[in-house]
Each structure stands twice: as structure tokens, then as C-alpha cells.
């Protein structure tokens, strides 16, 4: 299952992958042994967060291949996040992984990244040998956005094409949500049926998460076809799970999962 290409990981630096419509997806990677670890960040986040950098440091220590990148409209990638969709981000993730990695990969997805990781694993079943979700948020456009919209917000979204939502992290910069995000999300819902992923899966979720209910982790576990699923609930953990102890836990979970893959 593993394919050791180099004895020691070496930084290859950053770059960008061009997409058919002219968009560019920014990335940073390390070369090294497989399975490679691929980090998928959250909505309105980017590849420079503490979780991504901690996992990169872990992979560098192990001489392991690692990849992180920014979705369309995020971070250093081109585009406007307003016009991004789950389907678009999943297609870009698959393209980046196919172009920049070889052999088996372990996907680590945070929040939206957990949804993208699950969709990617379904498309690349022969290559994804493990998956870790951190406050994974599949179906959030339907279950956590549309379901919570008021009548007025739904009317505004349908009539004008977008609606603004409060941003608890940056109150001065409300999130603009486009109608296409909601409508496209309905084409990628996962928690209504079996998720046909057979690889080992680890799900970490804070029970003080104010954005994605911790029971979402249990719902994902119930839907997964895999029999090798573990859920870690952090009683005092929030949505970001970015405290020192949270980062250390994430690294332990990923390292432990990697140790089981041969």
C-alpha cells in the first residue's frame, strides 16, 4: 500500500494548477514517502492555517509527502468565493490531487474540507486509503444554511441571487452567500444515504461547536460503509479546534492512522 519515493521529505515549494476555465489553484507541497497527506481547509479559510502547517511539519519530520492548497476563491487562488460551489471545489480538489500526488493518499478535511474530502474519496476510491474529518460539515449548505434561513432570507436569496450572513469571526466582513452555493450543494448531499467509502475514517468534533453540531460526526459514521470508523468527541472543543491541545490531538490521530496503513 505504501510507496516510498524518497528517504526524506523535501520542500518543493508552492505553485499553481491551471483549470480549464483559466482559474488557478494555489498549492504548497512536500515530496516524500507515501501515503501522502492532503489537507483540505474550511469555508472562508485557506491553506496557511495552524492545522495545515502542523500537519506539514509532521510530514516533514516523517519524510512523508504532503499537499495543501486553496480552493477557488480562497487564499492565494484566483476567483471570488461568492461564486464558488461545493461541486466546483470538489472538482478542483480532485484535479490538484491527481496532478500533484502519486499513489495512496490520506485526506484530512476541516469543516467544509470534510465534505470535500468525502466527495473526493468517493471519486478516488482506489487511491484514498484513509480520511480524517475535523468538525466535518457535509450537507451544511442545506442543513445548516438553507434550513436556518428565515422566510425573508430565502426570498432575498431567490429574488436577488445572494444573501448576507453574520460572520462571528470577522463581524465587519459578513459572508455573502450566492444562490448557486445552495442549489449546487443539493447535488452533493451525503447524509441521506450510504456513503460508499470503505477506507479507515477518523472524525474529530468539538461538543461546544457553535457552527456544526457535534452529532454530525455520528451521522457521518452511521452513513459510512466502512467498518473502521472512530469518532473522537472533545467535550470543551469549539468549531475551529485550533488550540495547542487540539492541534496535538489532530497530529496524534493522523499519525496513528498512518501507522495502520501498510
Secondary structure, DSSP 8 states (H G I E B T S, - for coil): ------SS-EEEEEEEEE-TTS-EEEEEEEE-EEEEEEEE--TT--TTSHHHHHHHHHHHHHTEEEEEE--TTSTTSSS-GGG--HHHHHHHHHHHHHHH--S-EEEEEETHHHHHHHHHHHH-TTTEEEEEEES--TTHIIIIIGGG--HHHHHHHHHHSEEEE--SS-TTS-EEEEHHHHHHHTTS--TTS-B---SEEEEEEETT-SSS-THHHHHHHHHB--S-EEEEEETT--SS--SHHHHHHHHHHHHHHHHH--
